[in-house]
Amino acid sequence: MSTTQIPLTTRKDWSSDQEVRWCPGCGDYSILAAIQMMMPDLGVRREKTVFVSGIGCASRFPYYMNTYGMHSIHGRAPSIATGLAVTRPDLDVWVICGDGDALSIGGNHFIHALRRNVRLNILVFNNQIYGLTKGQYSPTSETGKVTKSTPFGSIDHPFNPISLAIGAEASFVARTHDMDRAHMQETFTAAHAHNGASFVEVYQNCNVFNDGAFEQITSKANRSSMLIPLHHGEPIRFGEELERGVVQRTDGHLEIVDVAAVGEDAILRHDAHAEDPGLAFALSRLSSSVQEPTPIGVFRSVERAEYGQKLQAQVDDAIEAKGEGDLAALFRSATSWTVG
């Protein structure tokens, strides 16, 4: 259906009548506003849009969107969404998760949805804490994090969600943060346009249990010097006057340098479309914590066969070769047997 046949909508059309119930000041409000304001510009229908979530603060999201949606099982949102996306390729399916929901109990479901390249838009709201259950450490909490479940400090090594997604061969991987609505909308729009599994990590502030976790890099005063914007085909530079940049050494290691010291020609150009995920992975490891200059934007965006399309092609080939199947005959064939 052409976009000219899709009725014009506003943010109000995409907002449900449910009272938004997050803690006052939570970064989830900002993400919700960004998506509700973005949806009218995507040229999609509300009745063809679905939000599926798991369990956690972020997972209340479907209640607040005037679309179809489902508040599902802890960690299993990608699996439930996979079934929907594969059987209904006409739908836009969004998956909303928290860092604990997606990367702890849901870790396997998350990585397999990415490696299969199911046409899903997976957004992980990463606040580096369990918020709904009142402040335990999560898979992304930093080593040494003191919480209710780690009173002497966490001894776990945290996940880097971007590295994990790239390691799972995700075809679209990006990062944004809740303090920049325009950047969120730009990133979510790019994720939606991707034909395959798109993953976006959203740095999201939990002002009750982990307030200011990302302030060192996301505050207005620090962004220019601490966020490294990634734009395909452009030199990777940052700073108030773009005075700092990223270079790649002969051993493949990436390093932050002063542009004046190495020259503009030495600065690495970002290639989000590179088939080899090596560069994207190296960029994901450029910072070891959110207290250091951190890349933001689209790390990787490559074309790869989408899972649902491949599955449908198999079904079509089988029907063409053998005709419509007989479920009753299949049930009684080969290794089936009667008990009792």
Steps between C-alpha positions, in 0.01 A plus 500: 500500500642839407564763763249731327222266614612513862310764700696783655547462875641696791665404826156500664382225263786276611451567873267270693254611766697324775663701778877486459634352821874530525686675778503878447817593313558152354674495163224273365276805464745655255527182294121463489458860383765455231327193358147642519617813317696296244231250401293742285808560284560131425204469266357196680158406635421461869306180430809357328734587788571278802705558814605186691676525836627274775507582871645813662443873512564537125250222430202722587563666165224318301235637736584854399499450121167511318593195293476127540734367765579237757661505843656153483736281703826596669777484240285331237377803307736436203371143464134599515566786258684260267189283465290806422744654252550174309129420468391860437766666282256786434546626858760731652611325818687687773656323800550701821737358762706608796864402550410238761203371301691465172849406614446280804211254486435606140858481375458200271175629352665836432809367320311243292248756374798706385695217336190378318439854374128502570337829393465649848589837651653410837552789743683431825463771765828469688507665843759258642268397785184300578248779557165320530627267774654793684868528428690174455804492271442402138711336225621846394583634847864594536741288704498618861139622482349507849130407492249315717614170348872590498557676836878455471512594133435294189781266399338424162648625174219691324364438152566753229164476314641641175788251500259218580270592211786529251640169623160346424537629140218754534449681171405835661652623826472850645514701822317814612405662832193642670632857525492569125156461341618588148776239512260236634253568219772494235632168636159336543399607149813340354430182698143486371615540138733200531375173348607260770571499871588846623639552850524835677650542844352803677689644795212573739526668836337336803478801728394292803744208509787605271471874451765668287656176374557656155531865600873507434436449127138607436468831686484802270825633643688178421347365179731666250812373678370159613268373225661378178241528218509227236392599147554261211771617259614787723819540707443401863562829677360667810556790735376858507707577189539140379851512634509134604466193284539125472784325316559135424848367567671237288400230749133597457480671839298822515632801683373849582745773394529875450430568133768769487761250613432239229340698217148480363588231245591258776154509658294185449189523281202311631370216282170380646438289188815289523415131472775408743384598851856559619493881484158524664616268777820701552292818531279329759815436707638852465369596843517270801245695704254788476756722667707513179436637148233267360386434140136569422294451186486212251790258543390251234236488227539224243261325265435134567218263413211546741387191690126521429556543128730196490249293695214597270714413198549148641126460549426625148757261351355207691146581385615536141681166513248294697179698518313599813596290800276254684539564875308185600720282279814666634389440857453128436818449299851381576583520868150554641349227719199424716529478879255297711 
